[in-house]
Amino acid sequence: MTEPLLSIEGLVTQFDTPDGTVRAVDGVSYDVYPGETVGVVGESGSGKSVTVMSVLGLIPQPPGRIAEGRVLLEGNDLLTFSNAQLRKVRGKDIAMIFQDPMTSLNPVLTVGSQIAEAIETHAPDLEDDAIRKRVVDLLALVDVPNPDDRFDQYPHEYSGGMRQRAMIAMAIANEPKILIADEPTTALDVTIQAQVLEVLKRAQDETNAGTILITHDLGVIAEMADRVVVMYGGRVVETGTVEEIFHSPRHPYTLGLLSSLPRPDTDLERLEPIPGQPPSLITLPSGCAFHPRCRLGNNRERCQFETPELIELGAGRRTACHFHDEMDEQVRLIEQATGAQIEIETEADDT
């Protein structure tokens, strides 16, 4: 079997605040393989973005610190790298597409010069003409119209969708091994979202990069992901292939996310929201962090006082639920309440 490009192992990231220590990432582990897309989902504050920022060494220290764990890029632990070593990795081996391109791009520099800088940083001997040609080719690859003219334009002269495409071009400029996309379509309308996702797919095909796709949008996950990591309260609560997660969830939080999703293909009688609010990371509930909102737990003592381990159910299939074997009945009850099947069509279903 192919070795993972990136392995996150037992990562713990903490922040010191006036109210106490926030354990924003609490023992997170997952792998990314060449050419695959790992979708990371969960509510705001679940630790999705802090995990990848920790991988890249972008956590402000203080108040943040990485307390435990390893981040292996082809066997090398990035957490042991100096800042100088990490600068050689960022943009070359691992590249990130942030969710707001307007704040990621410098407003007083042309878009072309900023992409060129990303190339020149890692290939200082390349001639200016060769760099410009590479940038123009990248802009064309991500469907920016008139790329030669657009090279000399400023970010405010680009539309929102074009700015995001320019950020994808910058991310793949050095053919990274790992591509991280953090909510890449959040600020875009639906039509532009579809175009940007198509560009992202094409960019991944061009580089064969392993991709981490962070999003709240389960529709995007269904279309783009091969495997899914579900996070809650700073922890991984379920992992599996996209088909396993969408067709047979093994954690009540995953089921809650699926059943609260509007469905264009079905006349839902009503949505079934997850009750309550996400927990404070300063004062997480004892036992399972999800138990105050969980219908399956039903205030059972084990859920309230015993923290569930992330156990293996099969190859790559894991859940952190004491009563995962009761999930089929929960799915049936949700389907009965909403008048629709939980199953959501994934790209694999179309092929």
C-alpha positions in Angstrom: 0.0 0.0 0.0 1.2 3.5 -0.8 2.7 5.4 2.2 0.9 8.6 3.2 2.4 11.9 2.1 1.3 13.5 5.4 0.6 11.9 8.7 -0.8 13.9 11.6 -0.4 11.9 14.8 -1.8 12.8 18.2 -1.6 16.6 17.6 -2.5 18.8 20.6 -2.6 22.5 20.1 -3.4 24.8 23.1 -4.0 28.5 23.6 -3.5 30.4 26.9 -6.3 32.9 27.5 -7.3 35.0 30.5 -10.1 32.5 31.2 -8.0 29.4 31.0 -6.3 27.1 28.5 -8.1 26.3 25.3 -7.3 22.9 24.0 -8.3 23.8 20.4 -6.9 20.6 18.9 -7.0 17.5 21.2 -5.2 14.4 19.9 -6.1 14.7 16.2 -4.7 12.1 13.9 -5.3 11.5 10.2 -3.3 10.7 7.0 -3.3 12.2 3.5 -2.3 10.0 0.5 -1.0 11.1 -2.9 -3.8 12.3 -5.3 -6.7 11.9 -2.7 -8.9 14.5 -1.2 -9.6 14.3 2.6 -12.6 16.4 3.5 -12.6 17.8 7.1 -16.0 18.9 8.4 -17.4 20.2 11.6 -19.0 23.3 13.2 -17.0 26.5 13.8 -14.6 26.0 16.6 -14.2 22.2 16.1 -10.4 22.6 15.4 -10.4 22.1 11.6 -8.4 25.2 10.6 -6.2 25.2 13.8 -5.0 21.7 12.9 -3.7 22.7 9.4 -2.3 26.0 10.8 -0.4 23.9 13.3 0.9 21.7 10.4 2.3 24.8 8.7 3.8 26.3 11.8 1.4 29.3 11.6 0.1 29.2 15.2 1.1 32.5 17.0 3.4 31.5 19.9 2.4 32.8 22.4 -0.5 32.5 23.1 -0.6 29.3 21.2 1.7 26.2 21.5 1.8 22.7 20.2 1.9 20.6 23.3 2.0 17.0 21.8 2.1 15.1 18.6 4.0 14.7 15.3 3.3 15.9 11.8 5.2 13.7 9.3 5.8 14.9 5.8 7.3 11.9 3.9 8.7 10.8 7.3 10.1 14.1 8.4 8.5 15.6 11.5 7.6 19.3 10.7 7.2 20.1 14.4 11.0 19.8 14.8 11.7 22.2 11.9 13.1 25.6 12.5 11.3 28.7 11.0 13.9 28.8 8.2 13.2 25.2 7.4 9.5 25.7 7.5 9.7 28.6 5.1 11.3 26.2 2.5 8.3 23.8 3.0 5.5 26.4 2.8 4.5 27.1 -0.8 6.8 24.3 -2.1 5.9 21.0 -0.4 2.7 22.2 1.3 0.6 25.1 -0.1 -2.6 26.6 1.4 -5.6 28.3 -0.2 -7.2 30.6 2.3 -10.9 31.3 2.4 -10.7 35.1 1.8 -8.5 35.9 -1.2 -9.0 39.7 -0.8 -7.1 39.6 2.6 -4.6 37.0 1.3 -3.5 39.2 -1.7 -1.5 42.4 -1.2 -3.7 45.2 -2.6 -0.7 47.4 -3.7 1.0 44.7 -5.8 -0.2 43.2 -9.0 -1.6 39.7 -8.9 1.0 38.5 -11.4 3.9 39.8 -9.3 2.6 38.0 -6.2 2.4 34.7 -7.9 5.8 35.3 -9.4 7.2 35.9 -6.0 5.9 32.6 -4.8 7.8 30.9 -7.7 11.0 33.0 -7.3 11.2 32.2 -3.6 11.7 28.5 -4.3 13.5 28.9 -7.7 15.7 31.9 -7.4 17.8 31.1 -10.4 14.8 31.2 -12.8 14.9 34.1 -15.4 12.2 36.8 -15.1 10.8 35.9 -18.6 10.5 32.3 -17.6 8.7 33.2 -14.4 6.3 35.5 -16.2 5.5 32.7 -18.7 4.9 30.3 -15.9 2.5 32.7 -14.1 0.6 33.4 -17.3 0.3 29.6 -17.9 -0.9 29.1 -14.4 -3.6 31.8 -14.7 -4.7 30.2 -18.0 -4.8 26.8 -16.3 -7.2 28.1 -13.6 -9.4 29.8 -16.2 -8.5 33.5 -15.5 -9.5 35.2 -18.9 -6.8 37.1 -20.8 -4.1 35.9 -18.5 -1.3 38.0 -20.1 -3.2 41.2 -19.4 -4.4 40.0 -16.0 -0.8 39.5 -14.9 -0.4 43.3 -14.5 -3.7 44.0 -12.8 -4.3 44.5 -9.1 -6.5 42.4 -6.8 -9.3 45.0 -6.8 -9.6 44.6 -10.6 -10.4 40.9 -10.2 -13.8 39.5 -9.4 -14.2 37.4 -6.2 -14.1 34.2 -8.3 -11.0 35.3 -10.2 -9.2 36.2 -7.0 -9.9 32.7 -5.6 -8.6 31.2 -8.9 -5.5 33.3 -8.7 -4.9 32.0 -5.1 -5.2 28.4 -6.5 -2.7 29.3 -9.2 -0.3 30.6 -6.5 -0.8 27.5 -4.4 0.1 25.1 -7.3 2.9 27.3 -8.7 5.6 25.0 -7.2 3.7 21.7 -7.7 3.2 21.0 -4.0 2.8 17.5 -2.6 0.1 18.7 -0.2 -2.6 21.2 -1.0 -4.8 22.7 1.8 -8.0 24.4 0.9 -9.6 26.2 3.9 -13.3 27.0 3.0 -12.3 27.9 -0.6 -15.8 28.7 -1.7 -17.3 30.4 1.4 -17.7 33.9 0.0 -18.7 32.9 -3.5 -22.1 32.5 -5.1 -23.2 29.1 -6.2 -22.3 29.3 -9.9 -18.8 30.6 -9.1 -18.4 28.0 -6.3 -18.9 25.2 -8.9 -16.4 26.8 -11.2 -13.8 27.2 -8.5 -14.3 23.6 -7.3 -13.7 22.4 -10.9 -10.5 24.5 -11.1 -9.4 23.0 -7.8 -10.0 19.4 -9.1 -8.0 20.3 -12.2 -5.2 21.8 -10.2 -5.0 18.6 -8.0 -4.9 16.4 -11.2 -2.1 18.6 -12.5 0.1 18.1 -9.4 -1.2 14.7 -8.0 -1.2 16.5 -4.7 -2.9 15.1 -1.6 -5.6 17.6 -0.7 -7.1 18.6 2.6 -10.4 20.3 2.0 -11.9 22.1 5.0 -15.5 23.1 4.7 -18.9 23.4 6.4 -20.6 22.4 3.2 -21.4 18.7 3.0 -22.5 19.1 -0.6 -18.9 20.1 -1.4 -17.6 17.1 0.5 -20.0 14.8 -1.4 -18.7 16.1 -4.7 -15.0 16.5 -3.9 -13.8 14.2 -1.1 -12.5 10.6 -1.2 -12.3 10.3 2.6 -13.9 12.3 5.4 -12.7 13.4 8.8 -15.5 14.6 11.1 -14.3 16.9 14.0 -16.1 18.0 17.2 -14.8 19.9 20.2 -11.2 19.7 18.9 -11.3 16.0 18.4 -11.9 13.6 15.5 -15.1 11.7 16.1 -15.5 9.8 12.9 -13.5 8.9 9.8 -14.3 6.9 6.7 -14.7 7.0 2.9 -17.2 9.5 1.6 -19.6 6.7 0.8 -19.4 5.3 4.4 -19.9 8.6 6.1 -22.9 9.7 3.9 -24.6 6.3 3.6 -23.9 4.8 7.0 -22.8 7.3 9.7 -21.4 5.7 12.9 -21.5 8.8 15.1 -24.6 10.7 16.2 -22.8 14.1 15.5 -22.2 13.0 11.8 -25.9 12.0 11.6 -26.9 15.3 13.0 -24.9 17.2 10.3 -26.5 15.1 7.6 -30.1 15.4 8.9 -29.8 19.2 9.2 -28.8 19.6 5.6 -31.4 21.0 3.1 -32.0 18.6 0.3 -32.8 19.8 -3.3 -33.6 16.2 -4.4 -36.3 15.5 -1.7 -39.4 17.2 -0.3 -38.4 17.2 3.3 -41.2 17.5 5.8 -38.8 19.4 8.1 -35.1 19.6 8.9 -33.8 18.0 12.0 -31.3 20.4 13.6 -28.7 19.4 16.2 -30.0 20.7 19.5 -28.0 23.1 21.7 -24.7 24.9 20.9 -21.1 23.7 20.3 -19.2 23.4 23.6 -16.7 25.9 25.0 -13.3 24.5 24.5 -12.2 25.9 27.9 -14.9 23.9 29.7 -15.6 20.9 27.6 -18.3 18.6 29.1 -17.0 15.5 30.9 -17.1 12.2 29.1 -18.1 12.5 25.5 -18.1 16.2 24.5 -21.2 15.7 22.4 -23.3 14.0 25.0 -25.3 17.2 26.1 -26.6 17.4 22.5 -26.9 13.7 21.7 -30.2 11.9 21.2 -28.4 8.5 21.2 -26.7 9.0 24.5 -29.9 9.7 26.3 -28.0 10.8 29.4 -26.4 7.4 29.9 -23.7 7.5 32.6 -21.0 6.1 30.3 -21.5 9.0 27.8 -21.4 11.5 30.6 -18.3 10.3 32.4 -16.2 8.2 30.0 -14.4 9.8 27.1 -14.9 7.5 24.1 -11.7 6.4 22.2 -11.5 6.6 18.5 -11.9 2.9 17.7 -11.3 1.0 14.4 -14.4 -0.4 12.7 -12.6 -1.5 9.5 -9.9 -0.3 7.2 -9.7 3.5 7.8 -13.2 3.4 9.4 -13.3 4.9 12.9 -15.7 6.3 15.4 -15.6 7.8 18.9 -19.0 6.6 20.1 -19.7 4.2 22.9 -22.9 3.0 21.3 -22.1 3.2 17.6 -23.8 -0.2 17.1 -27.1 1.5 17.8 -26.7 4.0 14.9 -28.8 2.1 12.4 -31.8 2.6 14.6 -31.0 6.3 15.0 -30.9 6.7 11.2 -34.3 5.1 11.0 -35.8 7.4 13.6 -34.4 10.5 11.8 -35.7 9.3 8.5 -39.1 8.8 10.0 -39.1 12.3 11.6 -37.9 14.1 8.4 -39.7 12.1 5.8 -36.5 11.5 3.8 -33.6 9.1 3.5 -30.3 10.3 5.1 -28.3 9.0 2.1 -26.9 11.8 0.0 -25.7 11.2 -3.5 -21.9 11.3 -3.8 -19.7 11.6 -6.9 -19.0 7.9 -6.6 -22.7 7.2 -6.9 -22.7 8.8 -10.4 -19.9 6.7 -11.8 
